[in-house]
């Protein structure tokens, strides 16, 4: 196969370095043993050589070298899939590579894509109705744009943090890396911070021209050495779920499971619905119930009287 050439195959300069650094970092993580190649003691660098990845993907070394330099815009999806298999990319990493390729293609004219959108009222009603489960809607930049009362009580340190600024919007990356109290709030701070950066990196692959996202990454890169280090690792995560351990300032230690659900909206902006819950019968469930009791709406005696069905 001939290497891509000319303007048709060139990528947008905004994401060429991301393509290069991502592919190099994934190649460096592999060993000949993992991909079934013979080993040699004379290797000078860790990971696979370019010619080895090229052979595994079924392309020429010259072609793969140009691809690794960021020339990805004119590459077919089938070839990218072959490269993804050669590098043993995870499903999220594969999606990220395809997103980088789509972003590198010449932009089509059309209406600008709005990233900050109004959450429809029915979505807010749904979130509010979850009185025993913290729930919120987040954007690809990890802004919380809708939440229920229990979520705001659970994440009160973040909602009350100075990192919300005059935007009035809680943002996970800013809280993780700019608030000195976040390591004390998150029990597994480093794991959570890495996951947060990986989700943000995936969004950058989808939306390389999002100015607010670029400003956020620039701000965090300037102010946080931890963020700079984690951002440079090029780890990506799209589907985010697992266990969250928190040291809540009012009720103490909480261990909650959470799941991210895609939330299609009329606008094209990416949103997830995140729901937390505690394992039944645990101390975490009891403590979550305490938080829920504090956030429950107060009712008058008249409101509490049962209503007779109509005759």
N, C-alpha and C positions, 0 to 999 in steps of 0.2 A: 504494500500500500504506500502511495506517495504521501509525503508530509504535507500538511496544510500550508498554503502560501497565499500571498496577496492580501488585499484589504478584506476580502470576503471571509477569510479565516482568522483575521486578527481579532483580538478581544478588546473590549473597552478598557482604556488605561486605568479606570477606577478599580477594576477587580482583577487585573492581570497578576498583581503581586499576591493577591489572595489565592488565586489558582495555583501559582507556582509554589507558594509556601505550604499550601494544603497537601499537594501531591508529594512534595519532598518529605514532609513530616510523616505521611502515611507510609511512604517507601522505607523510611528510616526505622519504622517500628517493626518491619518484617524481618524474618531470618530465613535463610535457605531451607532450614528444616521444616518450617511452617508451610512452605509452598512446595515441598517435595523436590528441591534441587540439591545437588551434591554440595558438600561443604568444602571449604579450603581454609587453611591456616594463614594464608597470605592476604587476607582481606584487610584493607587499610581503613575502611569506614564501616560503621554499623549499618545494618539493613541490607536491602538488595541493591544491586547496580541497576542503572537505567536499562542496559541491554537485557537484563534478566526479566524486568517488568515487561519490556517490549515483547520478548519471546513468549511470556505467559499470556499476554493480551493478543498475540498474533499480528503485531505490527512491526514496522522497521524501527531500529534504534533511533535513526534520524527523525522519524515521525514522532516517536514518543518524546524525544528530547525537546522538539518544538512545542509539543503539548505541555510539557512540564514548565516551559518558559511562559506559559499563559496564552498560547495561540489556540483557543478553544472554540471561538465563535462559530466556525463553519464545520465543526466535527459532528458527525451523526450520533444519534442517541445509542445506536447499536454498538458503535465503537466505544463510547463512554461506558456502556454497560460492561464491555469486555475489559476495559481498564479497571473498573470497579471490582470485577471478579478477581483480576490479577492481584490487586492490592488488598483483597479480602476486606473490603469496606463493609461496614454495618449498613443496615437499611437507612438509618438517618444520615450516615456519611454519603451513601449513594445518592440520596435525595439532594443533599447539599451540593454535590458535584454537578448534578443535572441543573440545579438552580443557578450555579455559577455560569454554566454554559448558556442557559437561557438569557441571563443578564448580560452576557457578552455579545449577544447578537444585536444588529442594528435596531434601534428603537423604532417602533411603529408610531405614527402620529395618532393621537387620540386624546380623549379628555384626561386631564391629570388625575392620578389616583389619590384619593383622600385617605390619609392614614388615621386622622383623628376624627372619629364619627360619634354621633349621638347614639347611645344604646336605646333600642326600642323599649317603650314602657312595658310590654309583656315580658321582656327578658328580665327587667328589674323586678317585676312582680314575682316571677318564678324564683329569682334569687332570694327575695325577701320572704317567700313562703317556707324556705328551709330554715326552720327555727332551731333545730337540733344539730345542724351541720354547717360549719363555716363554709361559705361559698363566695366566689368572686369571679369576675370576668377580667381578663388581662389582655393587653395588646401584645404584638410581637416584640415591642420594646420593654415589655414587662411592667407597664403602667397598670395599676388597678383602676378600671374605669367604671366598675359597678361592684357592689359588695353588699352583704347583709349585715345586720347588727352584730351577729355572733362573730363574723370575720373581723369586723372592726374592733371588737373586744379582744379577740385572739391576737391580732397583730397591732394592738394599741401602741406598742413602742415604735413601730414603723409609721403608723398614721400620725403619731404625735411628733415624729422626728423632724429636726430642722432640714433634713434632706428633701422634704416635700416642697419647701420654699414657697414662693408665691404662686406656684402652679396649682397647689391644693390637690395634688395627685400623688399617692404613694407609689414608689417605684422600687422594685426589688434590687436592681443593681446599685442604685444610689445608696440604699440603706445598707446593703452588704458591705460596700467598699468605702463609704464616706462617713458612716455613723460609728463612732468608737464603741457604742454599746452593742453593736450587732454580734460580735463574737460571744458575748455573754448571753445573748438571747437565743441564738441558734447553737444547740449542743454540738452538732456536726458542722461547724461553720465552714471548714475548708471544703468538705464534700458539697455542701449547699452552694458555696461560692463558685466552685468549678461548674456545677450544673447550671447555675445562673448564667455564667459566661458562655457556656456551650449553647444554651437556648438563644442567647443574644447573637452569637456567631451564626447560627442557622438563619436567624432573621436577616442578618447582613447579607447572606447569600441570596435570599429571596428578594431583598430590597436594597441593592447597593446604592441607589440614588435617593434614599430617604434621608433628607437633610437633618431631621431631628435625631435620627438614629446615629448618623455620623457625628453630630454634636455631642450626643451622650457618650459614645465611645471615646471621642477626643477628650471630653471632660474627665472621664474615669481614668484614661491613660495618663493624663497629666497629673492627677491628684493621688493615684493609688499605684504603688509598685506591685502589689499583689495582683491587681487587675491586669497590668501590663504583662506580667509573667504568664498568667492564665490565658490571656487573649492570644499570646504568641504560640500557645500550644496547638491552636487550630482544632480543638475538640468541638464537636457539634452534637446537639441533642434537639430532637423535635418532639417526640412523645415523652412527656415528663410525668412520671408517677413513682410512688414509693412510700417511704416512711419519713415523717418530719418530726424531729425531737426538739422541743422548745422549753426554755426556762422562763415561764411566764411570771412577771413581777407580782401578780396578785394570787394566782392559784398554784404556782409551782410547776413541777416537771410534767410535761405532756408528751405523749407519744401517739401520733396520729398518722393514719394512712391517707393518702390523697391520690386523686386521679385527674388527669387532664382530658377534657372532652372538646373536640372541635365544635365551634359555634358558628355555623354559617350565618352571615348577615347580608342584608341587601347590598351594602357596600362591600368592596373587595378586600378591605383591610382584614388582616388575620386576627382572630380573637379565639381565646380558649376559655372554657368554663372549668374552674377548678373547684373540686368538692373535697372537704376533709371529713373524716369520721374517726371515732375511737373504737377500739375493740370492746364489745359488750362485756360487762363484768369486771372491767379493769379500773384501776385508780384514775387512769386518764379519762375514762368515760365519766366517772364521778366529778372530776374537776371540770370537764367540759360542760356538764350539767349545771355546775355552779355558775360558770360564765353565762350560760344560756338563761339562767334564772335572773341574772342581773340585767340582761338585755331584753327580757320579755316585756311587752307593753303592759302598762298598768290598766286594769279595768275597774270600773265602779261596780258596786253591788247590783245596780240595775242592769248593767251590761252582762253580769254573770248569770242572771236568771234565765232558765231555759225558756225557749219560745215554743208555744203550743202550735202544733200543725194546724193549718186552716181546715175548717169543716166544709 
